Amino acid sequence: MCGISGIVCRKTTISSEQDIRKMNDAIEHRGPDGEGIFCHQNVALGHRRLAILDLSELGAQPMHWKELYTIVFNGEVYNYIEIREVLLKEGYVFQSESDTEVILAAYDFWGKECVTRFNGMWSFALLDKKKNLLFCSRDRFGIKPFYYTLSEEEFRFGSEIKQLVEEAPVINLPVALDFIISGIEEATDETFFKGVVKLTPGHNLLFDLTENTYQIESFYNLPDQNGEVKETDSIGNYISLLEQSVQLRMRSDVRVGTCLSGGLDSSTVAALASKNYNYQEQFYAIHAKSEEAATDESAYATLVSDHLNLNLKTVVPGYQDFESNMNEVVYTQEEPFGSPSVFMQYFVFKEARKNNCIVMLDGQGGDETLLGYERYYPALIRSLPWIERPKALLNSKKNSRLSMLEAIKYMLYFGNYKSRLNRVKRRAKFIRPVYLENYKSEALKKVSESYSDIRKMQKMELTRSQLPHLLRYEDKNSMKHSVEARLPFIDYRVVEFALNMETEAKIHDGWTKYVLRKGMSGLLPKEVVWRKNKLGFNAPENLWLEKHAVEMEKVIRESVILNAIADLSQLDLSQLDKRMRWRIYNLAKWESAYNVQMD
């Protein structure tokens, strides 16, 4: 796990070592264990190292292969041992115990198709001197970031946006309006910064160094869901696959711990990981306790910890922590984010580093793959024939957090684009008419259209509307503290199996994530397995935002961007719902953190 930097000069044959070093210095937190620079003709590559596998100098980067290839790589290929065994039989010889060297040999043997054999998370750039090509790739789900910019003079890429932006970057207004009005993040490959783009997950970027042009190719798409795996076959097979995923993600030469909210997903990861933890010390778990009773899950985390005999470390972030770390967290996230809950995750990873847990497992992806959010249940009902809907609605009252009336409201509202568009516009009536009246959201439209089919909706949430922004939070927060986060639920085999289970295995009589609940019965306390109240490191938003109200109003009214796109003189912040209030405040803080300008 590391950070990468790169520059391709398109009009000169000399790459600047000074420029690449500056890019590298901007992400020192991603790799405190070493750095490396490599310049070749018009290409410069940089790397910051967080040593996880093969802690010796043999694992340092940029790494070279027979003077043919040079790579800078961020992430982990968890099945590197298995791939290495295949390559050894083909006559390959290895100098290190690192997965980076395996990538180089795999590319030499399979070419760009090598990425289809990787089980892991990655973003890398591999310089192929033989073909005069820069081969870049990002993992199937975009767990690891890859940002880039293109001008007539240069192609630049990096692990973070701050490596790429100038002193006064320009706001990408359509992205910002989507965020303010609809609360949408990460729905496209564009960022909040004009000109800074993300490489699409599951894609390769091939830069031809002779022609100074590039093309982007897909190597992975979520397969069509056929629902052919029956409920009776799904439980044991799913848990077995998930356990294999956890075991792969335990491979490390440094201490491994886990994030533990007390919810089903993080508790499952803790149970499967601690069962396979072969060291003498107790398995570490880090929990963030909310100081607000309504969002406090610490009792569940303690219950799980006692049941599994974990070494539980608990942090209790208070308002002063929230306030004093505001600027740091906003700068760390690089783009606006929709909820203060990001702060809780930030403090979890800070505590992990304090306890020398350099690798942390987390339960991200369990909800999206197993239909764990409340909104999935009414979407499922909407997918059913009319004759089956009444019974399903009755079950929502029995085993779902939603009442029957709430389920009906979801069904009527979420699947209707015009209805949702009009509603979000009414909530954002402080936006100036020139922007609001012309506002149309392709992202909101696609999300709404997917709602009529539970499978389409699940695919949308995995690829655009839900998982991507959670992965962004995870990467930024963990790497800020030089910690590698690993996500067992997003092993591509686990995801594909979950998608191919019949819906009844995922939502059963109103119970969400049914296959996981059944599979973990006996391994976890029943109070956790059959919980209905879902939180997941929720921040005490009501308490914090109430105390922060005066400061929020001051920051909002001083924002140049908000004054340009909104009539703040007509804005009464107290009349906005807390999420809208947070979004415009967060945008203003981001504007200040990066000195963002209007175009």
MOJO-V48464 format. One record per residue. N is the residue number from 0. RES is the residue in three letters. PHI is phi as a letter, one per 30 degrees, with the letter a starting at -180 (* if undefined). Layout:
BEGIN
n: <N:N>
res: <RES:RES>
phi: <PHI:PHI>
END
This chain:
BEGIN
n: <0:1:2:3:4:5:6:7:8:9:10:11:12:13:14:15:16:17:18:19:20:21:22:23:24:25:26:27:28:29:30:31:32:33:34:35:36:37:38:39:40:41:42:43:44:45:46:47:48:49:50:51:52:53:54:55:56:57:58:59:60:61:62:63:64:65:66:67:68:69:70:71:72:73:74:75:76:77:78:79:80:81:82:83:84:85:86:87:88:89:90:91:92:93:94:95:96:97:98:99:100:101:102:103:104:105:106:107:108:109:110:111:112:113:114:115:116:117:118:119:120:121:122:123:124:125:126:127:128:129:130:131:132:133:134:135:136:137:138:139:140:141:142:143:144:145:146:147:148:149:150:151:152:153:154:155:156:157:158:159:160:161:162:163:164:165:166:167:168:169:170:171:172:173:174:175:176:177:178:179:180:181:182:183:184:185:186:187:188:189:190:191:192:193:194:195:196:197:198:199:200:201:202:203:204:205:206:207:208:209:210:211:212:213:214:215:216:217:218:219:220:221:222:223:224:225:226:227:228:229:230:231:232:233:234:235:236:237:238:239:240:241:242:243:244:245:246:247:248:249:250:251:252:253:254:255:256:257:258:259:260:261:262:263:264:265:266:267:268:269:270:271:272:273:274:275:276:277:278:279:280:281:282:283:284:285:286:287:288:289:290:291:292:293:294:295:296:297:298:299:300:301:302:303:304:305:306:307:308:309:310:311:312:313:314:315:316:317:318:319:320:321:322:323:324:325:326:327:328:329:330:331:332:333:334:335:336:337:338:339:340:341:342:343:344:345:346:347:348:349:350:351:352:353:354:355:356:357:358:359:360:361:362:363:364:365:366:367:368:369:370:371:372:373:374:375:376:377:378:379:380:381:382:383:384:385:386:387:388:389:390:391:392:393:394:395:396:397:398:399:400:401:402:403:404:405:406:407:408:409:410:411:412:413:414:415:416:417:418:419:420:421:422:423:424:425:426:427:428:429:430:431:432:433:434:435:436:437:438:439:440:441:442:443:444:445:446:447:448:449:450:451:452:453:454:455:456:457:458:459:460:461:462:463:464:465:466:467:468:469:470:471:472:473:474:475:476:477:478:479:480:481:482:483:484:485:486:487:488:489:490:491:492:493:494:495:496:497:498:499:500:501:502:503:504:505:506:507:508:509:510:511:512:513:514:515:516:517:518:519:520:521:522:523:524:525:526:527:528:529:530:531:532:533:534:535:536:537:538:539:540:541:542:543:544:545:546:547:548:549:550:551:552:553:554:555:556:557:558:559:560:561:562:563:564:565:566:567:568:569:570:571:572:573:574:575:576:577:578:579:580:581:582:583:584:585:586:587:588:589:590:591:592:593:594:595:596:597:598>
res: <MET:CYS:GLY:ILE:SER:GLY:ILE:VAL:CYS:ARG:LYS:THR:THR:ILE:SER:SER:GLU:GLN:ASP:ILE:ARG:LYS:MET:ASN:ASP:ALA:ILE:GLU:HIS:ARG:GLY:PRO:ASP:GLY:GLU:GLY:ILE:PHE:CYS:HIS:GLN:ASN:VAL:ALA:LEU:GLY:HIS:ARG:ARG:LEU:ALA:ILE:LEU:ASP:LEU:SER:GLU:LEU:GLY:ALA:GLN:PRO:MET:HIS:TRP:LYS:GLU:LEU:TYR:THR:ILE:VAL:PHE:ASN:GLY:GLU:VAL:TYR:ASN:TYR:ILE:GLU:ILE:ARG:GLU:VAL:LEU:LEU:LYS:GLU:GLY:TYR:VAL:PHE:GLN:SER:GLU:SER:ASP:THR:GLU:VAL:ILE:LEU:ALA:ALA:TYR:ASP:PHE:TRP:GLY:LYS:GLU:CYS:VAL:THR:ARG:PHE:ASN:GLY:MET:TRP:SER:PHE:ALA:LEU:LEU:ASP:LYS:LYS:LYS:ASN:LEU:LEU:PHE:CYS:SER:ARG:ASP:ARG:PHE:GLY:ILE:LYS:PRO:PHE:TYR:TYR:THR:LEU:SER:GLU:GLU:GLU:PHE:ARG:PHE:GLY:SER:GLU:ILE:LYS:GLN:LEU:VAL:GLU:GLU:ALA:PRO:VAL:ILE:ASN:LEU:PRO:VAL:ALA:LEU:ASP:PHE:ILE:ILE:SER:GLY:ILE:GLU:GLU:ALA:THR:ASP:GLU:THR:PHE:PHE:LYS:GLY:VAL:VAL:LYS:LEU:THR:PRO:GLY:HIS:ASN:LEU:LEU:PHE:ASP:LEU:THR:GLU:ASN:THR:TYR:GLN:ILE:GLU:SER:PHE:TYR:ASN:LEU:PRO:ASP:GLN:ASN:GLY:GLU:VAL:LYS:GLU:THR:ASP:SER:ILE:GLY:ASN:TYR:ILE:SER:LEU:LEU:GLU:GLN:SER:VAL:GLN:LEU:ARG:MET:ARG:SER:ASP:VAL:ARG:VAL:GLY:THR:CYS:LEU:SER:GLY:GLY:LEU:ASP:SER:SER:THR:VAL:ALA:ALA:LEU:ALA:SER:LYS:ASN:TYR:ASN:TYR:GLN:GLU:GLN:PHE:TYR:ALA:ILE:HIS:ALA:LYS:SER:GLU:GLU:ALA:ALA:THR:ASP:GLU:SER:ALA:TYR:ALA:THR:LEU:VAL:SER:ASP:HIS:LEU:ASN:LEU:ASN:LEU:LYS:THR:VAL:VAL:PRO:GLY:TYR:GLN:ASP:PHE:GLU:SER:ASN:MET:ASN:GLU:VAL:VAL:TYR:THR:GLN:GLU:GLU:PRO:PHE:GLY:SER:PRO:SER:VAL:PHE:MET:GLN:TYR:PHE:VAL:PHE:LYS:GLU:ALA:ARG:LYS:ASN:ASN:CYS:ILE:VAL:MET:LEU:ASP:GLY:GLN:GLY:GLY:ASP:GLU:THR:LEU:LEU:GLY:TYR:GLU:ARG:TYR:TYR:PRO:ALA:LEU:ILE:ARG:SER:LEU:PRO:TRP:ILE:GLU:ARG:PRO:LYS:ALA:LEU:LEU:ASN:SER:LYS:LYS:ASN:SER:ARG:LEU:SER:MET:LEU:GLU:ALA:ILE:LYS:TYR:MET:LEU:TYR:PHE:GLY:ASN:TYR:LYS:SER:ARG:LEU:ASN:ARG:VAL:LYS:ARG:ARG:ALA:LYS:PHE:ILE:ARG:PRO:VAL:TYR:LEU:GLU:ASN:TYR:LYS:SER:GLU:ALA:LEU:LYS:LYS:VAL:SER:GLU:SER:TYR:SER:ASP:ILE:ARG:LYS:MET:GLN:LYS:MET:GLU:LEU:THR:ARG:SER:GLN:LEU:PRO:HIS:LEU:LEU:ARG:TYR:GLU:ASP:LYS:ASN:SER:MET:LYS:HIS:SER:VAL:GLU:ALA:ARG:LEU:PRO:PHE:ILE:ASP:TYR:ARG:VAL:VAL:GLU:PHE:ALA:LEU:ASN:MET:GLU:THR:GLU:ALA:LYS:ILE:HIS:ASP:GLY:TRP:THR:LYS:TYR:VAL:LEU:ARG:LYS:GLY:MET:SER:GLY:LEU:LEU:PRO:LYS:GLU:VAL:VAL:TRP:ARG:LYS:ASN:LYS:LEU:GLY:PHE:ASN:ALA:PRO:GLU:ASN:LEU:TRP:LEU:GLU:LYS:HIS:ALA:VAL:GLU:MET:GLU:LYS:VAL:ILE:ARG:GLU:SER:VAL:ILE:LEU:ASN:ALA:ILE:ALA:ASP:LEU:SER:GLN:LEU:ASP:LEU:SER:GLN:LEU:ASP:LYS:ARG:MET:ARG:TRP:ARG:ILE:TYR:ASN:LEU:ALA:LYS:TRP:GLU:SER:ALA:TYR:ASN:VAL:GLN:MET:ASP>
phi: <*:a:b:b:b:a:b:c:d:c:b:b:c:c:c:c:d:d:d:d:d:d:d:d:d:d:b:e:d:d:a:d:c:l:b:a:b:b:b:b:h:c:c:b:b:b:b:c:c:c:d:b:c:h:d:d:d:d:c:d:b:e:c:c:b:h:i:c:b:b:b:b:b:b:k:b:c:d:c:d:d:d:d:e:d:d:d:d:d:d:j:d:c:c:c:b:c:c:d:d:d:d:d:d:d:d:d:d:d:c:i:d:d:e:d:d:c:d:c:l:b:a:b:b:b:c:d:c:d:d:c:h:b:c:c:c:b:b:e:e:c:i:d:c:d:b:c:a:b:b:b:d:c:b:c:b:b:a:d:b:d:d:d:c:d:d:d:b:d:c:d:c:d:e:d:d:d:e:d:d:d:c:i:c:b:h:d:b:d:d:c:d:c:d:j:c:b:c:d:d:e:i:b:c:c:c:c:d:d:d:c:h:b:b:b:c:b:d:c:a:b:e:d:d:c:c:i:d:d:d:e:d:c:d:d:d:d:d:d:d:d:d:d:d:d:d:d:d:d:d:d:a:c:b:d:c:b:b:d:b:d:j:d:d:d:d:d:d:d:d:d:d:d:d:d:c:d:c:c:d:d:d:d:d:b:c:b:c:c:d:d:c:e:d:c:d:c:d:d:d:d:d:d:d:d:d:d:c:h:c:c:d:c:c:c:b:d:c:e:d:d:e:d:d:c:e:d:d:d:d:d:d:d:i:b:e:b:d:a:d:d:e:d:d:d:e:d:d:d:d:d:d:d:e:c:i:c:d:c:b:d:b:c:e:j:d:d:d:d:c:h:c:d:e:d:d:d:d:d:d:d:d:d:d:d:e:d:c:d:e:d:d:d:d:d:d:d:d:b:c:d:d:d:d:d:d:d:d:d:e:d:d:c:d:c:c:d:d:d:d:d:d:d:d:d:d:d:c:d:d:d:d:e:e:c:d:d:c:d:b:c:d:d:d:d:d:d:d:d:d:d:d:b:e:d:d:d:d:d:d:d:d:c:b:c:b:d:e:d:d:d:d:e:d:d:d:d:d:d:e:c:h:b:c:c:b:b:d:d:c:d:d:d:d:d:d:d:d:d:d:d:d:e:d:d:c:b:b:h:j:d:d:h:e:d:d:d:d:d:c:d:j:c:b:e:d:d:d:d:c:d:c:d:c:b:i:h:d:d:d:e:e:d:d:d:d:d:c:e:d:d:d:d:d:d:d:d:d:d:d:d:d:d:d:c:b:c:d:d:c:c:c:e:d:d:d:d:d:d:d:e:d:d:d:d:d:d:d:d:d:e:d:d:c:h:d:c:d:d>
END
